Amino acid sequence: MIGRLRGTLLEKNPPQILLDVAGVGYELEVPMSTFYNLPASGQSVALHTHLTIREDGHFLYGFGSEDERTAFRQLLKISGIGARTALAVLSGLSVNEFAQAVAAQETGRLVKIPGIGKKTAERLLLELRDKLPKSLPAAHAAAQSAPAGAASDIANALIALGYNDKEAQSALKQLPPDIGVSDGIRAALKLLSKA
């Protein structure tokens, strides 16, 4: 298993890169979150990797952080989710945003990603609810904040009232962990009106 590669970045053709490691050129597919953080061609880079072996070939995926690779591997464990979809999820959301969406059970964030419909988003959230490692900061923080059902209802209410997802999440983080839905909405609206 190839777990990590360090070498010189030769080519960048999203979502694929070519990495020279001691004279061997490795083609890797990377999520856009990793791609945007890559150095210029000719520079040295180290990536965490995941190797998939299928009948039609060997495929190597690269990630800028261990958290990204962990999220990718959790996505692959879900029936019907392949590497392309997993890369699309990690390209559309940062690992923290993804962990927050899972913890709060927010389908709205996932359906904005190309190739993810409502049913796929619901299946992802259901299957990953307790599976994302607590080491992911957002998963841990979201688990500490308002209860998942209440948090999701509060966030959906705020979005329905015209606030964007980022504003809703920011307000949720400031609420007490045991707050109910109606009290949570009122408290969140007060917080957002001060911002």
N, C-alpha and C positions, 0 to 999 in steps of 0.2 A: 504494500500500500504506500502510495506517495502522500505524505502528510503535510509537507512544507517544501517550498522551493525558494531559493534565493539566487538571483541572477540579474542579467542586464536586460532591460526592456528594449526589444528590437522594433516591434510594430504594435500599433494601437488601431484596431478596426472594430469599433463597438459591435457586439459585446465581446469580441475575441481579441486576445493579445498574443504576442509571440515573445517568449522569455528564453533567453540564451543562458543555459546553466552548464558551465564547463564545456562549451562547444556543442551541446545538444540543445536544439530548439524545441521547446514545449509550447504547444498551442493550448491556451486555456480560455474558457469562457468565464466571464466575470459579471456580477450584477453591476448596474450603473452606479450604485453607491460606492463600490470599490473602484470602478473605472474613473470616476471624477476625482478620486484621491491619488491616482497614479502619478508618478513623476514623469518628466519628459522622456521621450525616447532616448536611449543611450545611457540612462541613469540606472542605478542599482535599485532593486526592489525585492522584498520578501513577501510571499503570500502563503496563507494556509490553503491547503488544497483538498479536494475530494475527487477520487477516481471512481468512475462508473464503467463497468465492463458489460457490454451488451453484444448481441449477435452481430450487429452491424458496425461495431467498433468500440474503441476505448475512448472515453471522454473525460477530460480533466477540467475541473472547475476551480477557480481561484477566488480567495476572499481576503480582504484587507484586515479582518479581525477574526478572532476565534468565535466571537458571538455570532457573526454573520454565517460562518460555516455551521455552527450548531443549529441555528434557525433553519438553514437550508436542509440539513439532514433530518430535522423534525418534519419539515414539509414533505420530503421524499417518502416518509413512512406512511403518509396518508394515501389510501387507495384512490387511484385515478389522478394523482398529482405527480407529474413528471418533472424532470430537471428544468425544462423550459418555463413551466408555470412557476416553479419555485424561484427561478431567476427573475421572472417578471414581478413576483411579490416583493423580492428584495430590491428590485430596481425602482419599484413604485413607492416603497416605504423604507425608512431606515429601520434597523433592528429594534430600536427603542419604540418607534411608532408602531411597528408590527406587534411587539410585545404588549403595548398599551391597548391596541385594538383587540387582541386576544383576551387580555385580562378583563376588559370592559365589555367584551362580546359585541363589538361594533361592526356590523356588516357594511355600513356606509363607507368606511375607509377602504375596505377591500374591493368593493364593486367599482371603485374609481380606477382600478388597475386594469389595463387592457387584457382581455382573455379571462377575467374573473367575473362570473355571473353571480346572481343572488344565491342560487342553490350551492354553488361551489364555495362561496364565501361562508355560508351558514355551516357547511360541512367542515371547512377548515377550522372555524371557530369552535365548533362542537368537539372535534377530535383533538384540538390542541389546548383546550381549556386548562387542563392540569399537567400538560406535557412540557411546556417551555420551562427550561431550567430557571430556578430561582436566582441563579447567578446573573441573569439578564437584569440590569438595573430597573428598567421600566416594568418588567413582570413583577418584580419584588415590590416596587413602589405602588403599583396599581393594586396588588393584593393587599397592601397595607391601608389603602384609601377606602373610599366608600364601597359597600358590598357590590359585587359585580352586577347584579340585576338592577339595583338602585342607580349605580353609576351610569349604566347604559341608558336607563330611562331618563335620567337627568340630562345626560349629554344629548340624547335625541330631542328632548324638549327644547334645550337651548338652541340646537341647530334649526329646529322648526321655527323658533322665534327670530331667526336671522343671523345668529352668531356663527362664526366659522368653527371648524373642528378644533383648531389650535386654541382658540379662546375658550371653547367648552372644556377642553382637557386641562387648560391652565386653571380654570375655576374649580374643576373637580379635585385637583391636587390639594386645594386649600380647604376642602370640606372635612368635617370630622368623619372618622371611619364608620360610625354607626348611624349616620343621618338617614332619615327617610326620604322618599322621593319628593313629596310636596315641599317639605322643609328644605331639602337640598336645592330644589329649583329656586325657591325664594332667596336662599343664602347665596347661590351662584349669581343670580341676577343683581344682588346688592354688590357683590365683588366686581362684577363686570361693569356696573354703572360707575364705579370709582376709578376704573382703569382708564 
